[in-house]
Amino acid sequence: MTHKPLHNFHIPVMGLAYTIDSPIRVAQYGISSVISIIDDEILEKMKNFYSKKFSLDYLGISTKTEDYRAKRITAYLDMVDDIVNEKFESFKQEITRNKEALKNFIAILPNTSDLKSRLQNLVNQKDNLGSNIKNFIENNLKPGSIDVNIMTKVDKDNYKKDQQLPVIFNDAHASLRGFAQSKLSSSMVLSAGMNPRLYSYIEEFDDFFPDEKGILKKKIILKVSDFRSAMIQGNFLAKKGLWISEYRVESGLNCGGHAFATEGMLLGPIMEEFKQKKNDLIQSAHALMITALEQKGKHTVSEPLEMKITVQGGVGTSEEHEFLLENYNVDSVGWGSPFLLVPEATSVDTETRNLLLKSGEKDFYLSNISPLGVPFNTVRGTSNELLKEQKESAGKYGSSCPKKLLALSKEFSPQGTCTASKKYQDIKLKELQTDPELTAEEFSKRKTEITDKACLCVGLVNAAYMEQNLEIKGEKQGVVICPGPNLAFFDREVSLSEMVQHIYGNANILPDNQRPNMFINELKMYVDYLKKEISNSSVQITNSQTKKWNTFKKNVLEGIEYYHHMFHTSTFFKSGLNTIELQLQEHKLILTAIEIPQAEK
């Protein structure tokens, strides 16, 4: 029996561990969330922690075990599934017996939900209340999905002694296998772009192909930032007989974690293209998929399978939430960073949560701290930043690099080195010191570029250890956190119920500060991004740089025109329309005034 999800929002993956146990916390209420499964060490520690807490008999898996990464991931996901199902069963019993609990549950369902009105009617009935409600709940409720996230780029080669292991033991490959071999029936979110080798590996597992009834036990979700990339990746997988069940569109800059800026394409026009061309995605993939399934001798599907379009990045009000659902016909909206302020939903230590509460717009920024070399959203004043400053004032740079998940630079060793490691930074700083050509200014700039990098593998999981009082071994690294800039407008800790009611417009947790509309906020980020790109550019401007910036500027200007029309014709955002108009004009003027440097002849 297929049920529609109870909610029209989801909690996306955050960092390596901020949503590590979110399904255990929220899935019984029908809320879907996403676990990062790249770091097997934190999964193993959390499995041991929860195994004790719920008296389960999951055994420890040591690093000496053959294929330990995948086995740890499978065991953790199986355990989460067990706990979620157990909590869901007791939750159903509770709301069957306790009218107050049932009313509280009804209060957090979407106002547009058919389920909400039917439950409300049952509560208002006088006769057979118990048995009617019990039957209804049994037939209509299901827990939220326990989805997983794999960052496709985090796929380091692994070695045993000095022998390179086969590709299937690479980090992302092992994570994929760990999910594929688990008993979950849920989705795998692939983010950070295309990894053809990893995508081809999905073919090895039957759960990703339709069964005789056309049902997928395990689904694929692609996180994308534009339509073209969705079409290319979707067709690539369809040629292997694999179906994309959901395209999760994320704002290029108005999101948490790594920021992959588009070529100036703004979220509104991107969503418009998905709305207009969704059918092209479906038809194109379906035709390719049928051919591939026939060639493989697998069960074919005469009709295209379900394909969802969802969106996330910078959403902050119920009006924005509703607008995205209605205007672009999306199936769900991702609410990430605001959930960092909900202790019931995410794994954050008290000190870091307090830092988020008091941080304002100027404290959230796009940093260069990621060893992946991609801009990374973070906030000033984290314990990681403070510890790093203390070390640097003593002339010490870089991290001990215990996990090596991001040891992807092959510059000094075939086994890879992380650019945030002490080993890497010491060599690079030595090179700098022996370069007689550098001016003091260039030396300082290059030194900052090298030493900016922070150890994300440890920094992004420490909050979860600290929250549960688990022992943290090794060098003190503190916490790195990667919220989206939208979090600047939220300033208090709230309960899960309050946050959900805020999303659905039945409560308001935002202070009365002048929070700009999400589309305006993103537009400002793109204008600032272009200005920064130009001012940080190298001395020698090339033709391709000039061309890239011109395209970027042109796309942003076209986005502004699209918004002029969209805001005027929409029934939403009427109360703030004058302000929005002025802001669009202002950003257009700033953008028009930006001069694109010409390539030197």
C-alpha positions in Angstrom: 0.0 0.0 0.0 1.5 3.4 -0.9 0.8 6.3 1.3 1.4 9.9 0.5 3.9 11.5 2.9 2.2 13.1 5.8 4.2 16.3 5.4 5.1 18.6 2.5 8.5 19.6 4.0 11.6 17.5 4.7 14.8 18.0 6.7 17.8 17.8 4.4 21.2 16.5 5.4 23.3 19.0 7.5 27.0 18.5 7.8 28.3 15.1 8.7 26.4 14.6 11.9 23.8 17.4 12.6 21.1 15.1 11.2 22.9 11.8 12.1 20.0 10.6 14.2 17.2 12.9 13.1 15.0 10.0 11.9 15.2 8.5 15.4 14.0 11.9 16.7 11.3 12.8 14.2 10.3 10.0 11.8 7.5 8.7 14.1 5.6 12.0 13.3 5.9 11.3 9.5 8.8 13.7 9.0 11.4 12.6 6.5 15.1 13.5 7.1 18.5 12.7 5.7 21.6 11.1 7.3 25.1 11.6 6.0 26.7 8.2 5.6 30.3 9.1 4.6 31.8 8.9 8.0 31.6 5.3 9.3 33.3 6.2 12.6 30.6 8.5 13.9 27.9 6.0 12.7 29.6 3.2 14.6 29.8 5.3 17.8 26.2 6.4 17.5 25.1 2.8 16.8 26.9 1.7 20.1 25.3 4.6 21.9 21.7 3.9 20.7 22.2 0.1 21.0 22.8 0.6 24.7 20.1 3.2 25.1 17.4 1.0 23.6 18.9 -2.4 24.8 19.5 -3.7 21.3 22.0 -6.4 20.5 24.1 -4.7 17.7 27.7 -5.8 18.0 30.7 -3.5 17.5 32.5 -3.6 14.1 36.2 -3.0 14.3 38.4 -1.4 11.6 40.1 -4.8 11.3 36.9 -6.4 9.9 36.9 -7.0 6.1 34.8 -4.2 4.4 34.2 -2.6 7.8 33.1 0.8 6.3 30.1 -0.7 4.4 29.3 -3.1 7.3 29.2 -0.3 9.8 26.9 1.8 7.6 24.5 -1.1 7.0 24.4 -2.0 10.7 23.7 1.7 11.7 20.9 2.1 9.2 19.3 -1.2 10.1 19.4 -0.1 13.8 17.8 3.3 13.0 15.1 1.4 11.1 14.4 -0.9 14.1 14.2 2.1 16.5 12.0 4.2 14.2 9.6 1.3 13.7 9.4 0.7 17.4 8.9 4.4 18.2 6.3 4.6 15.5 4.3 1.7 16.9 4.3 3.2 20.4 3.4 6.6 19.0 0.3 5.1 17.2 -0.8 3.5 20.4 -0.3 6.7 22.3 -2.5 8.8 19.9 -5.1 6.1 19.8 -5.4 6.1 23.6 -4.7 9.7 24.5 -7.0 12.4 22.9 -4.6 15.2 23.9 -1.7 13.6 22.2 -3.8 13.0 19.1 -4.9 16.7 19.1 -1.2 17.8 19.3 -0.4 15.5 16.4 -3.3 16.9 14.3 -2.0 20.4 15.0 1.3 19.7 13.3 -0.2 18.3 10.1 -0.4 20.6 7.0 -3.7 22.6 6.9 -4.3 21.4 3.3 -3.9 17.8 4.3 -6.9 15.5 3.6 -5.6 13.4 6.5 -5.8 16.3 8.9 -9.5 17.0 8.2 -10.4 13.3 8.3 -8.7 12.8 11.7 -10.4 16.0 12.9 -13.8 14.6 11.9 -13.1 11.3 13.8 -12.2 13.3 16.9 -15.5 15.1 16.7 -17.5 11.9 16.4 -19.1 10.6 19.6 -19.4 6.9 18.7 -16.8 4.1 18.5 -14.1 6.7 18.8 -11.4 4.3 19.9 -11.8 1.6 17.2 -12.5 4.1 14.4 -9.4 6.1 15.2 -7.3 2.9 15.7 -8.3 1.6 12.2 -7.8 5.0 10.6 -4.3 5.4 12.1 -3.3 1.8 11.2 -4.3 2.3 7.5 -3.2 5.9 6.9 -0.1 6.8 9.0 3.5 5.8 8.1 6.8 7.0 9.5 8.9 9.6 7.7 11.6 8.3 5.4 15.1 7.4 6.6 17.0 8.8 3.7 20.8 8.9 3.3 23.2 11.4 1.6 26.5 10.6 -0.2 28.7 13.5 -1.4 29.8 12.0 -4.7 33.2 13.8 -4.6 34.2 12.3 -1.2 35.4 9.1 -2.9 39.0 8.7 -1.8 41.0 5.6 -2.9 41.8 3.4 0.1 45.0 1.4 0.9 45.8 -1.6 3.0 49.4 -1.1 4.1 50.8 0.3 0.8 48.5 -1.7 -1.5 45.7 0.2 -3.2 42.4 -1.5 -2.6 39.9 -2.1 -5.5 37.7 0.9 -6.5 34.6 -0.6 -4.7 36.5 0.1 -1.4 36.7 3.9 -2.2 34.8 6.0 0.5 31.7 6.9 -1.5 31.5 3.4 -3.1 31.6 1.7 0.3 28.9 4.1 1.6 26.7 3.3 -1.3 27.2 -0.4 -0.7 26.4 0.1 3.0 23.0 1.6 2.1 22.3 -0.9 -0.7 22.8 -3.8 1.7 20.7 -2.3 4.5 17.0 -3.4 5.0 15.8 0.2 4.5 13.3 1.0 1.8 14.1 4.7 1.3 16.1 7.1 -0.8 19.8 7.8 -1.4 20.5 11.5 -2.1 23.6 12.0 -4.3 25.0 15.5 -4.0 27.9 17.7 -5.3 27.8 16.7 -8.9 28.3 13.8 -11.2 30.7 10.9 -10.4 30.3 8.5 -13.4 32.2 5.7 -11.7 30.1 5.8 -8.6 26.9 6.1 -10.7 27.8 3.0 -12.6 28.3 1.1 -9.4 24.6 1.5 -8.5 23.8 -1.0 -11.2 25.4 -3.8 -9.0 22.4 -3.7 -6.6 19.0 -5.1 -7.4 17.1 -2.8 -4.9 17.6 0.2 -7.2 15.7 -1.6 -10.1 11.9 -2.0 -10.3 10.5 -5.3 -9.1 7.7 -7.2 -11.0 5.1 -4.7 -9.6 7.2 -1.7 -10.8 8.2 -0.8 -7.2 11.6 0.4 -6.2 12.9 -0.7 -2.8 15.6 1.9 -2.9 15.3 5.2 -4.7 17.7 7.7 -6.1 17.4 11.4 -5.4 19.7 13.8 -7.2 20.6 17.2 -5.6 21.0 19.6 -8.5 21.2 23.4 -9.0 19.8 23.6 -12.6 17.7 21.8 -15.2 20.5 21.1 -17.6 22.5 19.2 -15.0 19.3 17.2 -14.0 18.7 16.2 -17.7 22.3 15.1 -18.2 22.6 13.1 -15.0 19.0 11.7 -15.3 19.7 10.4 -18.8 23.1 9.0 -17.8 21.4 6.9 -15.1 18.4 6.0 -17.2 20.7 4.4 -19.8 21.7 2.0 -17.0 18.0 1.2 -16.3 18.1 3.5 -13.2 15.3 5.9 -12.4 15.6 9.3 -10.6 12.7 9.4 -8.2 13.3 13.0 -7.2 15.3 16.0 -8.3 16.1 18.1 -5.2 16.8 21.6 -6.4 19.0 23.7 -4.1 19.8 27.4 -4.2 23.4 27.8 -5.4 24.3 30.3 -2.6 21.4 30.6 -0.2 22.0 27.1 1.3 24.0 25.5 4.1 27.3 23.6 3.6 29.2 23.8 0.3 27.9 26.5 -2.0 27.9 25.7 -5.7 27.1 29.0 -7.4 25.3 28.7 -10.7 26.3 30.8 -13.7 24.1 33.6 -12.3 20.9 31.5 -12.7 18.5 32.5 -9.8 16.3 30.0 -8.0 13.0 31.4 -9.4 13.9 31.0 -13.1 15.4 27.6 -12.4 12.2 26.4 -10.7 10.2 27.8 -13.6 12.2 25.7 -16.1 11.6 22.6 -14.0 7.9 23.3 -13.9 7.7 23.8 -17.7 9.9 20.9 -18.7 9.3 18.3 -16.0 7.5 16.1 -18.6 10.6 16.2 -20.8 12.7 14.8 -17.9 10.2 12.0 -17.4 9.7 11.0 -21.1 13.4 11.2 -21.9 14.4 9.1 -18.9 11.5 6.6 -19.3 12.4 5.8 -23.0 16.1 5.2 -22.2 15.2 3.2 -19.0 12.9 0.8 -20.8 15.6 0.0 -23.4 18.2 -0.6 -20.7 15.9 -2.8 -18.6 15.1 -4.9 -21.6 18.7 -5.4 -22.5 19.5 -6.4 -18.9 16.6 -8.8 -18.8 15.1 -7.0 -15.8 11.4 -6.2 -15.1 10.3 -3.4 -17.3 7.7 -0.7 -16.5 5.2 0.4 -19.1 4.4 3.7 -17.4 7.0 6.1 -16.1 7.6 5.8 -12.4 6.8 8.7 -10.0 9.3 11.6 -10.3 9.2 14.4 -7.7 10.6 17.9 -7.9 11.5 19.4 -4.5 13.3 22.6 -3.6 15.4 23.9 -0.7 17.6 26.8 0.3 16.7 29.9 2.3 13.0 29.3 2.9 11.9 31.0 6.1 8.2 31.8 6.2 5.0 29.8 5.6 4.1 32.2 2.7 7.4 31.3 0.9 6.8 27.6 1.7 3.3 27.7 0.3 4.3 29.8 -2.7 6.9 27.2 -3.8 4.4 24.4 -3.4 1.7 26.2 -5.4 3.6 28.2 -7.9 6.1 25.6 -9.0 4.0 22.5 -8.2 6.8 21.1 -6.1 6.2 18.0 -3.9 8.1 19.1 -0.9 10.2 22.0 0.5 13.4 21.4 2.4 13.8 23.3 5.7 17.4 22.8 6.8 19.2 25.4 8.9 16.2 26.6 11.0 16.0 23.0 12.4 19.5 23.5 14.0 17.5 25.6 16.6 15.2 22.6 17.4 16.9 20.3 19.9 14.3 17.7 19.4 15.3 17.4 15.7 19.0 17.8 15.3 22.3 17.0 17.0 23.9 20.2 18.1 25.9 21.0 21.3 24.6 23.8 23.6 27.5 26.2 23.0 27.2 26.0 19.2 23.4 26.4 19.3 23.8 29.5 21.5 26.3 30.9 19.0 23.7 30.4 16.2 21.0 32.1 18.2 23.0 35.3 18.8 24.7 35.5 15.3 23.4 38.2 13.0 23.6 38.7 9.2 27.2 39.8 9.3 28.3 36.7 11.2 27.2 34.2 8.5 29.6 34.2 5.6 30.9 32.2 2.6 34.4 30.9 3.7 37.4 29.2 2.1 37.7 26.7 5.0 36.7 23.6 3.0 39.6 21.3 1.8 37.4 20.6 -1.2 38.2 24.1 -2.5 34.5 25.0 -2.8 33.1 28.0 -0.9 31.6 26.8 2.4 28.9 28.5 4.4 29.8 29.0 8.1 29.4 31.4 11.0 32.0 33.4 12.9 33.1 32.5 16.4 32.9 28.7 16.3 35.0 26.8 18.8 37.0 25.4 15.9 37.9 28.9 14.7 39.0 29.9 18.2 41.2 26.9 18.7 42.7 27.4 15.2 43.5 31.1 16.1 45.2 30.0 19.3 47.4 27.4 17.5 48.3 29.9 14.8 49.4 32.5 17.3 51.8 29.9 18.5 53.0 29.4 14.9 51.3 26.0 14.5 49.2 25.3 11.4 47.0 22.5 10.1 45.2 19.5 11.7 46.5 16.1 12.6 44.1 14.6 10.0 42.9 11.5 11.8 40.1 10.5 9.4 41.5 11.4 6.0 38.0 11.5 4.3 39.1 14.6 2.4 42.7 13.6 1.8 42.1 14.0 -2.0 45.1 16.1 -3.0 47.6 13.8 -4.9 50.3 16.5 -5.0 52.6 14.9 -2.4 51.5 11.3 -2.2 49.5 8.9 -4.3 47.6 8.0 -1.1 46.3 11.6 -0.9 46.8 14.4 1.5 44.1 16.8 3.0 44.8 20.5 2.3 43.7 21.1 6.0 46.4 18.8 7.4 49.5 19.9 9.2 51.6 17.7 6.8 50.2 19.6 3.7 50.3 23.1 5.2 53.9 22.7 6.5 55.2 21.8 3.0 53.2 24.6 1.4 54.3 27.2 3.9 58.0 26.1 3.5 57.6 26.5 -0.3 56.3 30.0 0.2 59.1 31.0 2.5 61.7 30.0 -0.1 60.1 32.0 -2.9 62.1 35.1 -3.3 59.8 36.6 -6.0 56.8 37.2 -3.6 56.0 40.7 -2.3 54.9 40.9 1.4 51.3 41.4 0.3 51.4 38.3 -2.0 53.1 36.2 0.7 50.4 37.2 3.2 47.5 36.4 0.7 49.0 33.0 -0.3 49.6 32.1 3.4 46.0 32.9 4.3 44.8 30.7 1.3 46.8 27.8 2.7 46.0 28.1 6.4 42.3 29.0 6.0 41.5 25.3 5.5 39.9 23.6 8.5 39.5 20.0 9.4 35.8 19.4 8.5 35.9 15.6 9.1 36.3 16.2 12.8 34.8 19.6 13.2 31.5 18.6 11.6 30.9 15.6 13.9 32.1 16.9 17.2 28.7 18.6 18.1 27.0 15.2 18.0 29.6 13.6 20.3 29.3 16.6 22.7 25.6 16.6 22.8 25.5 12.9 23.9 28.7 13.3 26.1 30.6 10.8 24.0 34.4 10.7 24.3 36.3 12.6 21.7 39.8 11.3 21.1 42.8 13.0 19.5 43.7 16.6 19.0 41.1 19.2 20.2 39.4 20.5 17.1 36.2 22.1 18.4 33.0 22.4 16.3 32.6 23.5 12.6 29.0 24.3 11.7 27.7 25.1 8.2 24.3 26.8 8.4 22.8 28.7 5.4 22.7 32.6 5.7 19.0 32.5 6.2 19.5 31.4 9.8 20.6 35.0 10.6 16.9 35.9 10.8 16.0 33.2 13.4 17.0 34.0 17.0 15.5 31.5 19.5 15.4 27.9 20.3 12.0 26.3 19.6 10.2 23.0 20.0 9.6 20.7 17.1 5.9 21.5 17.2 6.5 25.2 17.1 8.8 24.9 14.1 6.4 22.7 12.2 3.5 25.1 12.9 5.7 28.0 11.8 6.2 26.1 8.4 2.5 25.6 8.0 1.5 29.2 9.0 -0.1 28.3 12.3 2.5 30.1 14.4 5.3 32.6 13.8 8.8 32.1 15.4 10.5 34.9 13.5 11.3 38.2 15.3 10.0 41.4 13.8 13.2 42.1 12.0 13.0 43.1 8.3 13.8 39.7 6.8 14.0 40.1 3.0 12.0 37.7 0.8 14.0 34.5 0.1 14.4 35.4 -3.7 15.6 38.9 -2.9 18.1 37.5 -0.4 19.5 35.1 -2.9 19.6 37.8 -5.6 21.7 40.0 -3.3 24.1 37.1 -2.7 24.6 36.6 -6.4 25.3 40.3 -7.0 27.8 40.3 -4.1 29.4 37.1 -5.4 30.0 38.6 -8.8 31.6 41.7 -7.2 33.8 39.6 -5.1 34.8 37.3 -8.0 35.9 40.3 -10.0 37.8 42.0 -7.2 39.6 38.7 -6.2 40.6 37.9 -9.8 44.1 37.4 -10.9 46.2 40.2 -12.5 45.9 38.6 -15.9 42.3 38.5 -17.2 41.5 35.9 -19.8 38.9 35.8 -22.5 37.1 32.9 -20.8 36.9 34.8 -17.5 35.4 37.9 -19.2 32.9 35.6 -21.1 32.0 33.8 -17.8 31.3 37.1 -16.0 29.3 38.5 -18.8 27.1 35.4 -18.9 26.7 35.6 -15.1 25.7 39.3 -15.2 23.2 38.7 -18.1 21.6 35.7 -16.3 21.1 37.7 -13.1 19.6 40.6 -15.0 17.2 38.2 -16.8 16.4 36.8 -13.3 15.5 40.3 -12.1 13.1 40.7 -15.0 11.5 37.4 -14.3 11.0 38.4 -10.7 9.4 41.7 -11.7 6.8 39.8 -13.6 6.4 36.9 -11.1 5.8 39.2 -8.0 3.3 41.3 -10.0 1.2 38.4 -11.3 1.3 36.3 -8.1 -1.4 36.4 -5.4 1.4 35.9 -2.8 3.7 38.5 -1.1 1.2 41.3 -1.6 1.9 43.0 1.7 5.7 43.4 0.9 5.3 44.2 -2.8 6.5 47.8 -2.6 9.6 46.9 -0.7 10.3 44.0 -3.0 10.0 46.3 -6.1 12.5 48.8 -4.6 14.9 46.0 -3.7 14.7 44.6 -7.3 15.4 48.1 -8.7 18.3 48.7 -6.3 20.0 45.4 -7.1 19.5 46.0 -10.8 21.3 49.4 -10.5 24.2 47.9 -8.5 24.5 45.1 -11.1 24.3 47.3 -14.1 27.1 49.5 -12.6 29.5 46.5 -12.2 32.1 46.8 -15.0 33.3 43.5 -16.4 37.1 43.6 -16.9 38.1 43.0 -20.4 40.8 40.4 -21.3 44.2 41.9 -22.0 45.1 41.8 -25.7 
